[in-house]
């Protein structure tokens, strides 16, 4: 699968001044985003992302917001619907950390684990897709839909089939 939605930044070209980027998936890139997110369809995806390099600490701070309109299937009615998603995020990349070093590091549960810079680049499109993927509903449902369970058995039938009810009758 060829990466059709990409906005790579070369780390060596970043400066200490924060820079703002606006990215948006074009119509021909949406099928790729749909495949990456494993949803029925993506109607739109865009993000406003800020990037700031701190050379002294070997870190890149990335923050912003991502928005998307996603077509999903309701787990209740099995009908397709489009739902808007929006999320704010903040993350840190370590410019000197290698995958091996990261693997050998020990973290506490609440520690923020830095992301890795791969091949000297970070991809803003990947960040936007990842952030939207993190907020997608696991069990999507249309606005106002609720699940109501109705048993096919009534209490009398259920208690009559109870094996302990048979033992209770023997005890009498």
N, C-alpha and C positions, 0 to 999 in steps of 0.2 A: 504494500500500500504506500503510494507516494504521498509525502506530506505536502498537501496543497495549500494549507493555511499555516503560514510561518512568518515570524517577524523576529529574526535573530539580531542580537546586539553583540558586537565584539567587545569584550571586557576591556581590552587595552585602549579602546577608543572612548571609554567613559571618563567623566570628570567628577570632581568633588561637588560641583554644583548640581542640584537636583534638576532632572530633566523630565518633562511630562510627555507621554505618548498617548495617542488615541488610535486604537486599532479596531477594525471591524471586518468580519468575514464577508467577502463578496458572495454574490449569488452562486457562482461556480465553485466556491470553496465550501459551501454549506453541506453538500453530500459527504465530504471528507469529515467535517466536524460531527455530522450525524453518526458516521461509522465509528469515530473515536469515542463518542459519548454513549454509544450503544442504546440509542433511543429511536423512536419512530421517525422523527424529523426535527430539524433545527430550522426555525424560521428566521432567526437573527442571532448574532453573537457580536458583542462589542465590549470594549474595556477602555478605561482611562487608567493608565499605569504610570507611576512616578518611579524613577530610578536614581539612586545616589550612591556614589562610590566613596568608600573610606579606605584609602590606600594604607594608612597607618595601621588599621586593624585588619586589613585584608578582607574587608567585607563589602558586599553590595546590598543595600537596603532597597527592597521593592515593595511598594504599597499602592493601593488604588481600589477600584471597584470594577466588577464584571457584571454584564447583563446579558440575558438570553431569553428567547421565546422558544420553548421546547414542546413538541408534540409528543404526547404519551398516551398510553391506554390505561383507562381506569381499571383498577383491580376489582371494583365492585360491579360496575355496569358493563365492562369490557368495551366501552365506547372510547374513541379517540377524542382528545381535547388538547388545546394549546394553553400552556401555563407559563407566565413570566417568572423568571428567577433573577435575583439580584443579590450580590454579596460583596462585602468590603473585605479586604485582606491585607496582610502585612507579612512579609517573609524576608529572610536573610540568606544570602549566598556567601560562602567562604571561598575566596579566590585561590587559596593555597592548599586547601584540604583535598586529599586524594580519596578515592573510594576505599582503598585499603586502610587508610588512617581512620576514616569514618567508621568502618566496620570494627576496628579495634578499640574505639572510644566507648566509654561507659557513660550512660545517661540515666538520670532519674526520670520518672514518668512525666513530671511537669516541666522538664527542661525543654528549651526550644532547640531542636536539631537543625543545624544549618543545611541548606541545599548545596549541591555541588555544581561547580561550573564545569561543563563538559566541552572539550575541544576549544576552550577559550571563549565560549559564547553562552548567552542565556537567551531563551526564546520566549518572547512576550506572548505570542499566540498560544504556546503550550501552557503558560501560566494561566491565561484566561480560561482555557478549556478545563484545566485541572481544578480551578476554583469553582467553576460551574458544576463540574462533576461531583465535587464535595458537598454541594447543597441540593442535589437532585433527590427527590422523594424515592425511597426504596419501594414504597407501595403507593403509587400515585392514585389520586381520586379527584374527581371533579369537585368544584366548589359546592359545598352543602351536602355532598353524599355521605351517608353514614352506613355502616354495616350493622345489620340486625340479624341475629341468629334465631331461627325457629326450629326447634327440635321436631323430628317426625314422630317422636314417641311422647305420649302423655305420662303423667306420674304413675298412674295405675299400671300401665303396661310395663314401664321401667321397673317398678317395685316387684311386679309379678315375675319378671325375668331375673331378678336378683337371686343368686345362688344361696345367699344367706337366708332369704325368705323361706326357701325349701327346708333348711335346717331348723328354722324357728317353728315350722309346722310339725316337724318330727318331735320337737321338744315338748309339745303340748300333749 
